[in-house]
Amino acid sequence: MCSAVLAVVGVMVLPTAATATGPGLVLAWGANGQGQLGDGTTTGRLTPVQVLGIDEITTVAAGESTGYALAHGAVQAWGDNSHNELGDGTTTDRLTPVQVSDLVDVDILAAGAHNGYAVRSDGTAWAWGQNSNGEVGDGTTTNRSIPVQVSDLTEVAAIAGGLHTGYAVRYDGTAWAWGANNAGQLGDGTTTDRPTPVQVSNLTDVKAVAGGVYRGYALRSDGTVWAWGSNSFGALGDGTTTDRLTPVPVSGLTQITAIAAGSNSGYALRSDGTVWAWGYNYLGQLGNGTTTNRPTPVQVSGLTRVTAIAASAYTGYALRRDGTVRSWGSNAGGALGDGTTINRPTPVPVTGLSGVSAIAGGGLSGYAVH
């Protein structure tokens, strides 16, 4: 996983060249060809640098080459804007953050590969960016340069994006999806694209969702994880490589508190602070010391006391209770943030990070709130 600036009461819009100094700073590392690190350059960084001009950030999210941040109900975005990912009414890449237009009172922020997603305090869902497969969810296939409301979706409790697909959880625990469905990633029993949300079949008591490349994941309130869509490399975690048009349980996972998705790998955080992963592992992104694909979950080596997880395309990230961050897998572009470009099949520290409260992964980049 990047301008019209909307004035919002209570939000300070800083000049894009400014270096913020307050709490809630965003740090980023890795590939930067479209300015997705937000440091005013297109120079890749092997260790974290500060995203310029924003602070008091509570949440970060990232698309393929775009970064997003939430503070005081407003969303900032920077990086690639070729598909309107920044939501600022243009297709101009931005090397430092700009405010997403016409979007206020945001409580929840997420990103797909080329889309931003948000849930407002009234429970409505909003989206912007690429829409070739209906991934904005407004009933059209027209790219949206500013946010539009996802049709027929209210009382939204969680939201996520995949590649050309959006996902949401409603207050009643049902899961919904829209956009591309070529591999059954909408989970509605078909392979028909949907430009407005449809309910994911046979799935209740859901509290979180995540989207990968042509697949979706859901965490239920009983601590189990379910998956559907493309099962290349065993990415559904059910012990097979058979695509699934409706959800199946990820084998052997219980007591899960959070989930994340890479391109072709899934990740889960157990209540005991350990991390588990499955699927594609050619670059070591399962973190178990091998490069062997796994169709069922394996434990990420040496990770304990983890409080949050995230993933970029082929890299995993974990936030530990002490505020430090660990990363593993592909190090293309410096995505691990360890000062090298060497792939790591087991976790290593992201250099110089401490006091971190939130993390996110983009295409070949990582993000942290400090």
PAMI-458630 format. One record per residue (C-alpha): x, y, z; residue in three letters. Coordinates in pm, whole numbers, padded with zeros to 5 digits. Last residue first. Layout:
! PAMI-458630
<x X | y Y | z Z | rest Ala>
...
//
This chain:
! PAMI-458630
<x 00413 | y 00753 | z 01720 | rest His>
<x 00180 | y 00628 | z 01450 | rest Val>
<x 00339 | y 00372 | z 01219 | rest Ala>
<x 00352 | y 00304 | z 00846 | rest Tyr>
<x 00512 | y 00041 | z 00621 | rest Gly>
<x 00583 | y 00043 | z 00249 | rest Ser>
<x 00597 | y -00202 | z -00043 | rest Leu>
<x 00225 | y -00219 | z -00125 | rest Gly>
<x 00098 | y -00061 | z 00196 | rest Gly>
<x 00115 | y -00179 | z 00555 | rest Gly>
<x -00033 | y -00023 | z 00867 | rest Ala>
<x 00061 | y 00037 | z 01231 | rest Ile>
<x -00084 | y 00197 | z 01545 | rest Ala>
<x 00032 | y 00312 | z 01892 | rest Ser>
<x 00412 | y 00327 | z 01854 | rest Val>
<x 00620 | y 00442 | z 02152 | rest Gly>
<x 00935 | y 00309 | z 01992 | rest Ser>
<x 01067 | y 00286 | z 01637 | rest Leu>
<x 01438 | y 00331 | z 01566 | rest Gly>
<x 01482 | y 00052 | z 01315 | rest Thr>
<x 01192 | y -00182 | z 01251 | rest Val>
<x 01291 | y -00483 | z 01459 | rest Pro>
<x 01334 | y -00822 | z 01287 | rest Val>
<x 01081 | y -01102 | z 01248 | rest Pro>
<x 01165 | y -01434 | z 01079 | rest Thr>
<x 01193 | y -01517 | z 00708 | rest Pro>
<x 01376 | y -01186 | z 00644 | rest Arg>
<x 01433 | y -01052 | z 00293 | rest Asn>
<x 01741 | y -00832 | z 00262 | rest Ile>
<x 01684 | y -00474 | z 00145 | rest Thr>
<x 01857 | y -00322 | z 00447 | rest Thr>
<x 01806 | y -00051 | z 00710 | rest Gly>
<x 01552 | y -00249 | z 00913 | rest Asp>
<x 01244 | y -00078 | z 00773 | rest Gly>
<x 01095 | y -00406 | z 00654 | rest Leu>
<x 00956 | y -00254 | z 00333 | rest Ala>
<x 01303 | y -00144 | z 00220 | rest Gly>
<x 01207 | y -00127 | z -00146 | rest Gly>
<x 01176 | y -00503 | z -00158 | rest Ala>
<x 01219 | y -00636 | z 00195 | rest Asn>
<x 00985 | y -00931 | z 00158 | rest Ser>
<x 00907 | y -01127 | z 00473 | rest Gly>
<x 00929 | y -01000 | z 00831 | rest Trp>
<x 00858 | y -00697 | z 01047 | rest Ser>
<x 00867 | y -00612 | z 01418 | rest Arg>
<x 00746 | y -00289 | z 01577 | rest Val>
<x 00821 | y -00144 | z 01921 | rest Thr>
<x 00561 | y 00007 | z 02155 | rest Gly>
<x 00636 | y -00220 | z 02454 | rest Asp>
<x 00315 | y -00415 | z 02392 | rest Arg>
<x 00442 | y -00522 | z 02053 | rest Arg>
<x 00321 | y -00399 | z 01716 | rest Leu>
<x 00352 | y -00663 | z 01444 | rest Ala>
<x 00415 | y -00627 | z 01072 | rest Tyr>
<x 00405 | y -00878 | z 00786 | rest Gly>
<x 00548 | y -00832 | z 00438 | rest Thr>
<x 00446 | y -00955 | z 00094 | rest Tyr>
<x 00183 | y -00703 | z -00016 | rest Ala>
<x 00174 | y -00503 | z 00308 | rest Ser>
<x 00050 | y -00651 | z 00632 | rest Ala>
<x -00073 | y -00539 | z 00972 | rest Ala>
<x -00083 | y -00671 | z 01328 | rest Ile>
<x -00171 | y -00530 | z 01670 | rest Ala>
<x -00108 | y -00605 | z 02040 | rest Thr>
<x 00184 | y -00849 | z 02026 | rest Val>
<x 00324 | y -00974 | z 02356 | rest Arg>
<x 00513 | y -01252 | z 02182 | rest Thr>
<x 00681 | y -01303 | z 01847 | rest Leu>
<x 00970 | y -01549 | z 01823 | rest Gly>
<x 00862 | y -01727 | z 01509 | rest Ser>
<x 00533 | y -01655 | z 01336 | rest Val>
<x 00315 | y -01954 | z 01422 | rest Gln>
<x 00182 | y -02165 | z 01136 | rest Val>
<x -00169 | y -02152 | z 00992 | rest Pro>
<x -00295 | y -02399 | z 00728 | rest Thr>
<x -00230 | y -02403 | z 00351 | rest Pro>
<x 00139 | y -02324 | z 00413 | rest Arg>
<x 00380 | y -02217 | z 00138 | rest Asn>
<x 00744 | y -02299 | z 00211 | rest Thr>
<x 00993 | y -02011 | z 00239 | rest Thr>
<x 01104 | y -02103 | z 00589 | rest Thr>
<x 01186 | y -01932 | z 00920 | rest Gly>
<x 00826 | y -01911 | z 01043 | rest Asn>
<x 00767 | y -01549 | z 00940 | rest Gly>
<x 00478 | y -01620 | z 00705 | rest Leu>
<x 00614 | y -01353 | z 00470 | rest Gln>
<x 00932 | y -01550 | z 00404 | rest Gly>
<x 00956 | y -01441 | z 00041 | rest Leu>
<x 00810 | y -01760 | z -00111 | rest Tyr>
<x 00559 | y -01784 | z 00172 | rest Asn>
<x 00212 | y -01776 | z 00018 | rest Tyr>
<x -00066 | y -01899 | z 00247 | rest Gly>
<x -00076 | y -01899 | z 00627 | rest Trp>
<x 00010 | y -01687 | z 00929 | rest Ala>
<x -00014 | y -01692 | z 01309 | rest Trp>
<x 00084 | y -01427 | z 01561 | rest Val>
<x 00121 | y -01473 | z 01939 | rest Thr>
<x -00009 | y -01224 | z 02197 | rest Gly>
<x -00207 | y -01476 | z 02407 | rest Asp>
<x -00534 | y -01342 | z 02262 | rest Ser>
<x -00427 | y -01465 | z 01921 | rest Arg>
<x -00334 | y -01235 | z 01635 | rest Leu>
<x -00412 | y -01360 | z 01284 | rest Ala>
<x -00244 | y -01322 | z 00945 | rest Tyr>
<x -00341 | y -01424 | z 00593 | rest Gly>
<x -00123 | y -01454 | z 00284 | rest Ser>
<x -00172 | y -01396 | z -00088 | rest Asn>
<x -00156 | y -01016 | z -00120 | rest Ser>
<x -00131 | y -00955 | z 00252 | rest Gly>
<x -00425 | y -00974 | z 00487 | rest Ala>
<x -00480 | y -00886 | z 00851 | rest Ala>
<x -00677 | y -01029 | z 01144 | rest Ile>
<x -00735 | y -00938 | z 01509 | rest Ala>
<x -00837 | y -01092 | z 01845 | rest Thr>
<x -00819 | y -01465 | z 01765 | rest Ile>
<x -00904 | y -01712 | z 02043 | rest Gln>
<x -00923 | y -01998 | z 01795 | rest Thr>
<x -00752 | y -02090 | z 01468 | rest Leu>
<x -00723 | y -02458 | z 01381 | rest Gly>
<x -00814 | y -02440 | z 01015 | rest Ser>
<x -00940 | y -02116 | z 00864 | rest Val>
<x -01313 | y -02172 | z 00851 | rest Pro>
<x -01494 | y -02163 | z 00514 | rest Val>
<x -01681 | y -01869 | z 00367 | rest Pro>
<x -01872 | y -01883 | z 00037 | rest Thr>
<x -01745 | y -01895 | z -00322 | rest Leu>
<x -01441 | y -02099 | z -00219 | rest Arg>
<x -01133 | y -02154 | z -00439 | rest Asp>
<x -00959 | y -02487 | z -00379 | rest Thr>
<x -00595 | y -02477 | z -00267 | rest Thr>
<x -00659 | y -02691 | z 00039 | rest Thr>
<x -00581 | y -02699 | z 00413 | rest Gly>
<x -00843 | y -02440 | z 00505 | rest Asp>
<x -00601 | y -02149 | z 00529 | rest Gly>
<x -00770 | y -01936 | z 00267 | rest Leu>
<x -00428 | y -01842 | z 00125 | rest Ala>
<x -00343 | y -02201 | z 00037 | rest Gly>
<x -00102 | y -02090 | z -00238 | rest Phe>
<x -00396 | y -01973 | z -00451 | rest Ser>
<x -00721 | y -02005 | z -00258 | rest Asn>
<x -00918 | y -01732 | z -00434 | rest Ser>
<x -01244 | y -01638 | z -00266 | rest Gly>
<x -01346 | y -01707 | z 00094 | rest Trp>
<x -01212 | y -01698 | z 00449 | rest Ala>
<x -01331 | y -01749 | z 00805 | rest Trp>
<x -01150 | y -01683 | z 01134 | rest Val>
<x -01262 | y -01807 | z 01476 | rest Thr>
<x -01253 | y -01603 | z 01797 | rest Gly>
<x -01619 | y -01658 | z 01896 | rest Asp>
<x -01697 | y -01299 | z 01794 | rest Ser>
<x -01618 | y -01385 | z 01433 | rest Arg>
<x -01317 | y -01261 | z 01239 | rest Leu>
<x -01368 | y -01236 | z 00865 | rest Ala>
<x -01136 | y -01277 | z 00569 | rest Tyr>
<x -01184 | y -01189 | z 00201 | rest Gly>
<x -01019 | y -01303 | z -00118 | rest Arg>
<x -00923 | y -01182 | z -00468 | rest Tyr>
<x -00598 | y -01017 | z -00355 | rest Val>
<x -00643 | y -00960 | z 00017 | rest Gly>
<x -00928 | y -00808 | z 00216 | rest Gly>
<x -00986 | y -00792 | z 00591 | rest Ala>
<x -01298 | y -00806 | z 00808 | rest Val>
<x -01379 | y -00756 | z 01176 | rest Ala>
<x -01661 | y -00823 | z 01426 | rest Lys>
<x -01867 | y -01095 | z 01259 | rest Val>
<x -02147 | y -01262 | z 01456 | rest Asp>
<x -02289 | y -01416 | z 01139 | rest Thr>
<x -02161 | y -01563 | z 00812 | rest Leu>
<x -02361 | y -01796 | z 00590 | rest Asn>
<x -02330 | y -01584 | z 00276 | rest Ser>
<x -02153 | y -01249 | z 00252 | rest Val>
<x -02430 | y -00997 | z 00206 | rest Gln>
<x -02429 | y -00789 | z -00109 | rest Val>
<x -02306 | y -00431 | z -00136 | rest Pro>
<x -02342 | y -00225 | z -00454 | rest Thr>
<x -02136 | y -00242 | z -00776 | rest Pro>
<x -02147 | y -00624 | z -00764 | rest Arg>
<x -01924 | y -00840 | z -00985 | rest Asp>
<x -02065 | y -01189 | z -01051 | rest Thr>
<x -01857 | y -01489 | z -00943 | rest Thr>
<x -02135 | y -01634 | z -00729 | rest Thr>
<x -02191 | y -01786 | z -00384 | rest Gly>
<x -02214 | y -01451 | z -00205 | rest Asp>
<x -01859 | y -01454 | z -00070 | rest Gly>
<x -01759 | y -01130 | z -00237 | rest Leu>
<x -01418 | y -01280 | z -00317 | rest Gln>
<x -01574 | y -01544 | z -00542 | rest Gly>
<x -01275 | y -01556 | z -00776 | rest Ala>
<x -01399 | y -01305 | z -01035 | rest Asn>
<x -01595 | y -01109 | z -00775 | rest Asn>
<x -01490 | y -00748 | z -00822 | rest Ala>
<x -01683 | y -00482 | z -00630 | rest Gly>
<x -01897 | y -00519 | z -00321 | rest Trp>
<x -01898 | y -00695 | z 00016 | rest Ala>
<x -02113 | y -00727 | z 00327 | rest Trp>
<x -02065 | y -00903 | z 00660 | rest Ala>
<x -02342 | y -00947 | z 00916 | rest Thr>
<x -02271 | y -00888 | z 01285 | rest Gly>
<x -02585 | y -00683 | z 01358 | rest Asp>
<x -02382 | y -00362 | z 01384 | rest Tyr>
<x -02279 | y -00404 | z 01021 | rest Arg>
<x -01946 | y -00534 | z 00899 | rest Val>
<x -01794 | y -00405 | z 00576 | rest Ala>
<x -01589 | y -00519 | z 00279 | rest Tyr>
<x -01471 | y -00349 | z -00042 | rest Gly>
<x -01328 | y -00510 | z -00355 | rest Thr>
<x -01099 | y -00402 | z -00642 | rest His>
<x -00794 | y -00547 | z -00461 | rest Leu>
<x -00893 | y -00556 | z -00096 | rest Gly>
<x -01059 | y -00300 | z 00127 | rest Gly>
<x -01181 | y -00291 | z 00484 | rest Ala>
<x -01470 | y -00162 | z 00697 | rest Ile>
<x -01602 | y -00205 | z 01050 | rest Ala>
<x -01913 | y -00113 | z 01252 | rest Ala>
<x -02148 | y 00002 | z 00975 | rest Val>
<x -02503 | y 00089 | z 01081 | rest Glu>
<x -02592 | y 00172 | z 00721 | rest Thr>
<x -02516 | y 00033 | z 00376 | rest Leu>
<x -02763 | y 00081 | z 00091 | rest Asp>
<x -02511 | y 00250 | z -00137 | rest Ser>
<x -02155 | y 00333 | z -00033 | rest Val>
<x -02156 | y 00711 | z 00006 | rest Gln>
<x -01929 | y 00910 | z -00221 | rest Val>
<x -01583 | y 01046 | z -00143 | rest Pro>
<x -01403 | y 01273 | z -00390 | rest Ile>
<x -01222 | y 01176 | z -00711 | rest Ser>
<x -01460 | y 00889 | z -00780 | rest Arg>
<x -01383 | y 00648 | z -01063 | rest Asn>
<x -01696 | y 00550 | z -01257 | rest Thr>
<x -01812 | y 00187 | z -01239 | rest Thr>
<x -02150 | y 00274 | z -01089 | rest Thr>
<x -02382 | y 00147 | z -00814 | rest Gly>
<x -02216 | y 00345 | z -00536 | rest Asp>
<x -02000 | y 00062 | z -00403 | rest Gly>
<x -01661 | y 00224 | z -00454 | rest Val>
<x -01529 | y -00117 | z -00562 | rest Glu>
<x -01765 | y -00127 | z -00860 | rest Gly>
<x -01523 | y -00313 | z -01083 | rest Asn>
<x -01358 | y -00016 | z -01256 | rest Ser>
<x -01414 | y 00202 | z -00948 | rest Asn>
<x -01074 | y 00343 | z -00855 | rest Gln>
<x -01077 | y 00615 | z -00592 | rest Gly>
<x -01334 | y 00703 | z -00328 | rest Trp>
<x -01542 | y 00542 | z -00056 | rest Ala>
<x -01790 | y 00626 | z 00220 | rest Trp>
<x -01975 | y 00411 | z 00473 | rest Ala>
<x -02258 | y 00538 | z 00694 | rest Thr>
<x -02265 | y 00459 | z 01066 | rest Gly>
<x -02354 | y 00813 | z 01182 | rest Asp>
<x -02001 | y 00860 | z 01317 | rest Ser>
<x -01863 | y 00823 | z 00967 | rest Arg>
<x -01709 | y 00507 | z 00827 | rest Val>
<x -01426 | y 00550 | z 00578 | rest Ala>
<x -01279 | y 00376 | z 00276 | rest Tyr>
<x -00994 | y 00486 | z 00048 | rest Gly>
<x -00931 | y 00311 | z -00277 | rest Asn>
<x -00651 | y 00192 | z -00505 | rest His>
<x -00527 | y -00124 | z -00327 | rest Ala>
<x -00798 | y -00098 | z -00063 | rest Gly>
<x -00785 | y 00133 | z 00235 | rest Ala>
<x -00932 | y 00175 | z 00580 | rest Ala>
<x -01046 | y 00450 | z 00820 | rest Leu>
<x -01300 | y 00438 | z 01103 | rest Ile>
<x -01451 | y 00725 | z 01304 | rest Asp>
<x -01493 | y 00992 | z 01037 | rest Val>
<x -01692 | y 01301 | z 01137 | rest Asp>
<x -01600 | y 01483 | z 00815 | rest Val>
<x -01544 | y 01404 | z 00447 | rest Leu>
<x -01600 | y 01665 | z 00176 | rest Asp>
<x -01248 | y 01647 | z 00034 | rest Ser>
<x -00967 | y 01425 | z 00156 | rest Val>
<x -00710 | y 01661 | z 00309 | rest Gln>
<x -00367 | y 01679 | z 00153 | rest Val>
<x -00056 | y 01506 | z 00282 | rest Pro>
<x 00294 | y 01544 | z 00134 | rest Thr>
<x 00441 | y 01413 | z -00192 | rest Leu>
<x 00105 | y 01443 | z -00367 | rest Arg>
<x 00024 | y 01271 | z -00697 | rest Asp>
<x -00221 | y 01468 | z -00911 | rest Thr>
<x -00538 | y 01289 | z -01023 | rest Thr>
<x -00764 | y 01557 | z -00877 | rest Thr>
<x -01076 | y 01603 | z -00664 | rest Gly>
<x -00895 | y 01556 | z -00333 | rest Asp>
<x -00997 | y 01193 | z -00279 | rest Gly>
<x -00636 | y 01078 | z -00258 | rest Leu>
<x -00692 | y 00753 | z -00446 | rest Glu>
<x -00822 | y 00932 | z -00757 | rest Asn>
<x -00693 | y 00648 | z -00980 | rest His>
<x -00357 | y 00809 | z -01063 | rest Ser>
<x -00337 | y 00961 | z -00716 | rest Asn>
<x -00023 | y 00796 | z -00581 | rest Asp>
<x 00115 | y 00949 | z -00262 | rest Gly>
<x -00066 | y 01137 | z 00012 | rest Trp>
<x -00389 | y 01134 | z 00212 | rest Ala>
<x -00536 | y 01315 | z 00512 | rest Gln>
<x -00871 | y 01220 | z 00664 | rest Val>
<x -01083 | y 01431 | z 00900 | rest Ala>
<x -01271 | y 01313 | z 01211 | rest Gly>
<x -01029 | y 01469 | z 01459 | rest His>
<x -00728 | y 01293 | z 01306 | rest Ala>
<x -00717 | y 01010 | z 01052 | rest Leu>
<x -00426 | y 00917 | z 00825 | rest Ala>
<x -00398 | y 00774 | z 00474 | rest Tyr>
<x -00101 | y 00661 | z 00264 | rest Gly>
<x -00096 | y 00574 | z -00105 | rest Thr>
<x 00117 | y 00339 | z -00316 | rest Ser>
<x -00071 | y 00007 | z -00292 | rest Glu>
<x -00314 | y 00133 | z -00033 | rest Gly>
<x -00237 | y 00235 | z 00321 | rest Ala>
<x -00410 | y 00299 | z 00651 | rest Ala>
<x -00321 | y 00504 | z 00958 | rest Val>
<x -00522 | y 00578 | z 01272 | rest Thr>
<x -00497 | y 00816 | z 01567 | rest Thr>
<x -00312 | y 01113 | z 01417 | rest Ile>
<x -00255 | y 01415 | z 01640 | rest Glu>
<x 00006 | y 01522 | z 01385 | rest Asp>
<x 00034 | y 01611 | z 01018 | rest Ile>
<x 00269 | y 01833 | z 00815 | rest Gly>
<x 00529 | y 01590 | z 00692 | rest Leu>
<x 00529 | y 01211 | z 00715 | rest Val>
<x 00833 | y 01142 | z 00929 | rest Gln>
<x 01102 | y 00899 | z 00817 | rest Val>
<x 01142 | y 00532 | z 00908 | rest Pro>
<x 01437 | y 00322 | z 00786 | rest Thr>
<x 01525 | y 00188 | z 00440 | rest Leu>
<x 01375 | y 00495 | z 00271 | rest Arg>
<x 01287 | y 00525 | z -00097 | rest Gly>
<x 01328 | y 00870 | z -00249 | rest Thr>
<x 01019 | y 01022 | z -00409 | rest Thr>
<x 01037 | y 01330 | z -00188 | rest Thr>
<x 00819 | y 01552 | z 00030 | rest Gly>
<x 00819 | y 01317 | z 00327 | rest Asp>
<x 00479 | y 01164 | z 00257 | rest Gly>
<x 00605 | y 00806 | z 00242 | rest Leu>
<x 00370 | y 00737 | z -00050 | rest Gln>
<x 00548 | y 00991 | z -00270 | rest Gly>
<x 00478 | y 00799 | z -00589 | rest Gln>
<x 00816 | y 00622 | z -00608 | rest Gly>
<x 00842 | y 00595 | z -00230 | rest Asn>
<x 00919 | y 00233 | z -00147 | rest Ala>
<x 01002 | y 00156 | z 00215 | rest Gly>
<x 00947 | y 00358 | z 00532 | rest Trp>
<x 00684 | y 00565 | z 00709 | rest Ala>
<x 00640 | y 00758 | z 01034 | rest Leu>
<x 00318 | y 00931 | z 01136 | rest Val>
<x 00310 | y 01171 | z 01432 | rest Leu>
<x 00041 | y 01129 | z 01696 | rest Gly>
<x 00179 | y 01377 | z 01946 | rest Pro>
<x 00292 | y 01722 | z 01838 | rest Gly>
<x 00591 | y 01827 | z 01628 | rest Thr>
<x 00459 | y 01855 | z 01272 | rest Ala>
<x 00712 | y 01930 | z 01001 | rest Thr>
<x 00560 | y 02177 | z 00759 | rest Ala>
<x 00585 | y 02146 | z 00381 | rest Ala>
<x 00217 | y 02067 | z 00333 | rest Thr>
<x 00109 | y 02372 | z 00528 | rest Pro>
<x -00093 | y 02257 | z 00828 | rest Leu>
<x -00470 | y 02214 | z 00828 | rest Val>
<x -00574 | y 02247 | z 01193 | rest Met>
<x -00891 | y 02055 | z 01266 | rest Val>
<x -01143 | y 02183 | z 01525 | rest Gly>
<x -01395 | y 02305 | z 01269 | rest Val>
<x -01319 | y 02155 | z 00931 | rest Val>
<x -01194 | y 02357 | z 00636 | rest Ala>
<x -01194 | y 02141 | z 00325 | rest Leu>
<x -00874 | y 02157 | z 00128 | rest Val>
<x -00921 | y 02144 | z -00244 | rest Ala>
<x -00658 | y 02025 | z -00398 | rest Ser>
<x -00108 | y 00844 | z -00154 | rest Cys>
<x 00000 | y 00000 | z 00000 | rest Met>
//
